[in-house]
Structure formats: C-alpha cells, structure tokens
Amino acid sequence: MTNADTSGGSRPLLTATMANKVPEILIFFWIIKILATTVGETFADFLNTTIGLGLTGTTIVMLGATGVALWYQLRLDRYVPAVYWLVVTLISVAGTLITDNITDRFGVPLSVTTCIFAVVLVGVFIAWHRSEHTLSIHSIVNENRERYYWAVILFTFALGTAAGDWTAEGADFGFFTSALIYAGLIAVIAGIHFALQSRSAGKQRKATDAVWAFWAAYILTRPLGASLGDLLSQSPDDGGLGIGTTATSALFLVTIAALVVYLTKSKRDQIKEVEK
C-alpha cells in the first residue's frame, strides 16, 4: 500500500483549491502512524496515572491541545510534516481518552463501545463520499475534505482503542496475542491489496481497491498500537514488559520527532501532483 492512487471516486473530483494537506503514503507514513498510535495509549496513561492528572484533567488538557493544533493545521494551505504529525499524535491521545471516558466513567462495555464507534466511523465515511465523491488521501485539497479526513482519523483512534482493549483485556487474549492478531490482519489486507492490484484491469478499479485497503489498514494500526503500547508499558503482572508509560512515551516521541525532522528536510513524503 505504498504510492498507490487512492482516488476511489466514480465522478470527477473538484478542482484543487490548495496544495494537498497530507503526506505521500511511504513506509515512513506507516512507521510514524504506528508509533503515534502507541503514544496515544501510553501518553494518556502517563498523564492520567503517572503525573496524576486523573481522567478528567487529562481529558481537558489533551482535548484543548488537540483543538489548538487542529485549528492551526486547518489554517495552513499545504502539508507541513511537523504540524500534521503533531495533530495525528494528539488526536491519537484524544481518541484514547474518548474511549476511556465512555468505558471508565459511564461503564459502557468495550464490546459495545467498539460497535458504536464502528457504526459512527462508517457513517462519517458515507457522509464524506456523498459530499466529495472520493475518500482518497491524495485529494485532501479543500477545507470540506480536510474536515471529513480529521473526523475519520479521530474515530479510527477511538474505535481502535476500544477494539484493542477489548481483544487484549475483555476477550482475555493478552497484549502480545492481541498485537499479533491485528498485525496479521494488516498483513492479510496488504496481501489482498497487492494481489488485486496485479489482477485488476483499469485505473478506476485499482484506485477503488487501493482506497479501501488503505483505510482498512489505517484503522487496524490503531488497535495494533494500543496493544503494543500496553505490552511495553504495563507491568509483568498485568501481561506487559514493564518498561513503563514514561520510558515508552519518551522513546516513541523522540523517534517520531527524528523521522519528522528527516521528512521535513528531505521532502520525501510530499505529494508532487494533486488529484483534480
């Protein structure tokens, strides 16, 4: 799922009004995405438990920071790696907190939460496609599409947190097995995607296959990251490796920052041509 044309629209797309606001889908994209999803799990726990802000305090702080970062992102007229990935990382934490609040504060079972967010996410996808006739990450070239894009990102994180916690804890698979399950599903999707790409005749068919493969993999990286985050940070008594939320969050944030600096300087992930 690298360098794929993910247009997926059946009608001509609207004329671009600004440069594409998202990165090219290279291996760096998936590495940073998984790192950010893991940080979403561990950093929320770090603020909530280690720092002692509590669920309410952590939620207020992180939703405020996410709102400010997203507001700045929406004001930009081009893709800026540092801002884009900051928003992704913060939304990852925010999505975790949304699920934690519903589960811990209101006692909604993880199985129910997972189903609710799955339905909401499908609804956002349908609304986006009806409005813009595309779900392509390569066509985020106007404000309406970008708003739908970030709404999808938020609900993928909320859904992934619920699904990851459900399989690891609710279904009692454990963190390691849960991570293997989601990694395996991503591998299956990638395999199907490349098989279909080699057999499909016509650019439109390949584009449609690519867009759904991308979003399926994107959704599954969140529960993968949640399971990895818990595996690394939780104590051995709880099935983790005991590294802790502080060390795990710091290590992954430093790695994300280093990759973003590299991409900013090299410009390797900037889409050179915009779909119209």
Secondary structure, 3 states (H helix, E strand, C coil): CCCCCCCCCCCCCCCCCCCCCCCCCCHHHHHHHHHHHHHHHHHHHHHHHHCCCHHHHHHHHHHHHHHHHHHHHHHCCCCCHHHHHHHHHHHHHHHHHHHHHHHHHCCCCHHHHHHHHHHHHHHHHHHHHHHHCCCCHHHCCCHHHHHHHHHHHHHHHHHHHHHHHHHHHHCCCCHHHHHHHHHHHHHHHHHHHHHHHHHCCCHHHHHHHHHHHHHHHHHHHHHHHHHHHHHHHCCHHHCCCCCCHHHHHHHHHHHHHHHHHHHHHHCCCCCCCCCC
